[in-house]
Amino acid sequence: MNIGLIGAGAIAQQAYFPLLKGFPELKLTAIVEPDERITNELSNRFSLSYMGPDLEAALKHVDAVIICVPNFLHYPIAKLCLENGKHVLCEKPITTSVRDGETILRMAEADSLTLSVAHVRRFYPAVKKIKEIIATGTLGALTGFDFREGTVFSWPTVTGFIFDKEKAGGGVLMDIGVHLLDLLFWWIDDEVSSFNYADDNLGGLESTAEINMTFRRGVTGHVKLTRLAVLNNFYTLNFENGVLSWNPFVPRRIYIRKNYEQMTSHKTEKGAPVRDLLLDFSAAILDKRPPFIKGEEALQALRFIKACYASRQAIPMKWLKGEASP
Amino acid sequence: MNLSASRIFITGATGFIGGRIAERLWLDYKIPARCLVQNYAAASRLSRLPVTMCPGNMLDKKSLVLGLGESNVIFHCVYGNSKDPVLNARVNEEGLQNLGEIAIQRGVERLIHLSTVAVYGPEPPEMVTEETPLCLSEDEYGSSKIRTEAICHNLRERGLPVVVIRPTVVFGPFSPIWTIGAIKRVLSGGWENTADIIGLCNPVHIDDLVKGLFLCVENDAAIGQTFILSGPEPISWNDFFNAYKDVAGLNRSSSATGQNGLKAGGSLIGPFLRSNVRLLRRFIEPQMIDIYEWLKISRPAVARKLSALLGGGVKENEKKKYNQKTVYSIEKARKYLGYSPRSFAAGMEDTTAWLIYYEYVPNQQ
């Protein structure tokens, strides 16, 4: 199957190019990128049917696309690709507005095209194992959670779009939060019944966000995200008969404490999430089955993020307005 | 000059001091500053504000012209901090010259230049004022800042209203060295057995420094002057780091006398581990990360001790610095600007809240 990469910025360079160089299931035949410095450099590495700025020209050479452009372009590019009968794997978030997401979802369904979103963390073996532990009730019923994820932001953004309100569609909640919420919703498999949201946005984008939330079946929990500091990065799930923790930066290990026993560490397979994402995407197209990451699931996380922004409160940060002496 | 009616351009706004200037300008004056951004990856803190991010760098004159726009006040906080001392000197000196030339052409009404007390060299006298002679040394940073001050003097003679600021030990939320570095240091056992450390620290809270910078804009008497901006009075280095130990919930008395378990173990094992760290890394680092993460969650006390063991105490080559009894006078700033900084204890209140919120230390409440 021939595939095109739309956008050759940081995520394409770090995640996709190294894999697609020798990927039997997906043959890279086109790259769409307006920046000539990047395409000049890439022309030495790839022999392609098309490389340049013209998306419509590129689509003539591909069966499917991977969309790696700034968030606000996900919708118009996905729409054009679907209109041209191409299967779409889109970087997260699916779109910056729920309505746009719903539109491309309907288009894909109507034309029996595959639309998947790169919520790549779901492909970690440990993440799948946690889903299994919750579903089978190994530790009893899930009662609560505390998810924390924070690092000092250092993503080598090429365009800087991620700090542009219009182009990114949000701050840390839209960027890292969409990964975290995708896992949370997948693991818990329930609807949120109530929540409150607060962040540190001072008129730009939020870099720190907190959510308290309750699901319909009574599971309650707390989420804390930041781009400004390294937090105690654990996703902790509380069960009737124990506690389970997972660190997204040490993704092979699951830490489990049953009742009052000692904490034990369980090492899972290393996994290759991006490779598995691509394999699933290509298999979904060939087998005409839904992809592992469905567009509707990506929309669930986006809907919740939008609801958070709509009900935003300020995190009380007394150091922010701390007065120096007059 | 009226700061609230000013149009501001900040260089180094993705850094600690520049970032706080941008925040206070927005929070206190509703001024959305124009900010020179060389590296977007460092712009998370800034991105919370409705500022204008202007891509560019100090060696790109065109980007400085575009960045400055119609601004009439510049807070110049950029300094070269790469691994290349030649490039750093260029960023500091050639960059300031570039900015100064453009500022003169554009009729900028105030350029506040952030220098440093490192211009007094590695062994300053016990009382330092703005009149104390500067000292070129092997310290590239301090020496380069001396040359930037000379450039400022030249720009002033050509009519640019320049003010030079020499901050001391700037602490507070987001301070990379004197808050984040300090808390990491005490947590990793880097301030142990310090009974023989008798030197003085001159801390200034970031908000006091920024207030001082704003006073330099508002007060025309500041033009052409140099000011040391420090806290109200020096404290001992032990009091400075012990304040962070208090935040971290560490027992300051036992550590000061070296009676805790870390010292005994550290004296035997620590040097071995430190001297063999490359060997250890090559063979067991991947496993160590896993083990350490496991320890953090299952045996937090052991994790802290292990971390402290590898951290070591005050190193011999640091003792000279921490035994200096230099006092940096702020009398000139008080007199000219009405500068009146808060006590160290007051500054530590919001610093503590910030450290707890961002989980540098556990919340012990």
Interface residues (C-beta under 8 A of the other chain):
Chain A: R148 G150 V152 F153 S154 W155 P156 T157 G160 I162 F163 G171 V172 D200 N201 L202 G203 G204 L205 E206 S207 T226 R227 L228 A229 V230 L231 N232 F234 S245 N247 V250 R252 R253 Y255 R257 Q262 M263 S265 K267 M317 K318 W319 L320 K321 G322 E323 A324 S325 P326
Chain B: E23 W26 L27 P32 V37 Y40 A41 A42 A43 S44 R45 L46 S47 R48 L49 P50 V51 M53 P55 G172 P173 F174 H205 D207 D208 V210 K211 I289 D290 E293 W294 K296 I297 S298 S340 P341 R342 E349 D350 T351 A353 W354 Y357 Y358 E359 Y360
